[in-house]
Amino acid sequence: MKKTLLSKRGKILLIGMLIFGSLLIGSASLAGTLTVKDQDGYTTAETIDEQEAIAIASAIPEVATFLENHPNTTIDAYFYDSFWVVEFITMSFDFDDTFYYGFNYAYVEIDATTGEVLYYEVFEQVEPNYTESEILSIAGAIPEIAAWLDEQTDMETFVWFDGYEYWFVDYYASESWAWVVISDKDGSVDYYDIYYPYAGATHTKDEIVAIVEALPEVQAWIAENPDYEMTVTYMSSTYWDESIDLENFTEIFDDSFDVFFGVNESLWYVDFWAWDNDSYWCKWLGVTIDDTTGEVLAIEQTLEPTLTAEEVLAIAEAIPEIQTFLASLTSYETSVWFDPFTGNWYVNFWDNNNWMNSAFVEINDATGEVTYFEILTDS
């Protein structure tokens, strides 16, 4: 059923969040020192200490097996309110065609007073029971998917196993997409759907692309960035707008009132992306087109700086107020960065001894003008 996918994907996401959170809190190996914190960041008195909590968690049969399978496990233990949380994590980053070896994870909650195990889960990545070809056969046997596949002439297919329980099959055609989720335990279809992103549009995707590629601005951009990727998005929405002021209704009502009606707006967004190896940022050009008329409404693109970071820093440091501020500091850090979407440079200064003391400067790249600055002090 469709709701099953959301719950199980949410579960996988939760695992990732827990792992990420545990990495932030602090970790140590079995032979190292463990970080112990409560929710406020300091240790609270408890009957069971962290080493005892580790021992209790490690004695759970499933966790013991986990430790045998993963001898390089990292352990993180922390105290939260009235219970201990013990996490066991291994990470590796080996890839093959269908299987990703990433996180193996065990999570245990232990009552800090009694030592009782309140809850635990173990997630270990496993070798799949099914092959990629078997999964494709299962997906292709779904009547709706089979009918959709028969209609496609140009399509890309991606198959991958999440390492725990589910296979994902993604089909991408020119005018529609389809995806299937299949259980590796028994080959049952857990979820499938077909999506038509351009349904209801007046123009086709190919017509929109032809309009865009004929634009001189786009042709010039492509000539400068031949190694690019293009995305095409269609969006249809309705918003409320004021239409007519019916003054003749004042004879019935004490005052006139405005009538609002729904306006349907259907737009195409065509985006071009190219990675710039020299500046280490992504160049972008975007075109917005009205679906009903085919009119080009907007052409936008990232800007390239004319000033250098050194020139921008010199402009910022020449501001008298900034000079006075920097002279009051014994040491400070500086960052300079350019926003290719606004065409502005941003300079930050931080006091190394007190982060509450800082200064911020905004400089327009085209003119070199200081458009804004502020100084914050801990006083």
MOTA-V526544 format. One record per helix or strand of 2 or more residues. SS is the DSSP state (~ for helix, > for strand). FROM is the first residue (numbers start at 1). LEN is the number of residues. If there is no record, write none. Layout:
ss & from & len
SS & FROM & LEN
SS & FROM & LEN
This chain:
ss & from & len
~ & 2 & 24
> & 28 & 2
~ & 50 & 10
~ & 61 & 9
> & 74 & 7
> & 83 & 13
> & 99 & 13
> & 117 & 7
~ & 132 & 9
~ & 143 & 9
> & 155 & 7
> & 166 & 8
> & 177 & 7
> & 189 & 7
~ & 205 & 9
~ & 216 & 9
> & 229 & 17
~ & 247 & 5
> & 258 & 19
> & 281 & 10
> & 296 & 6
~ & 309 & 9
~ & 320 & 8
> & 332 & 8
> & 344 & 8
> & 358 & 7
> & 370 & 7
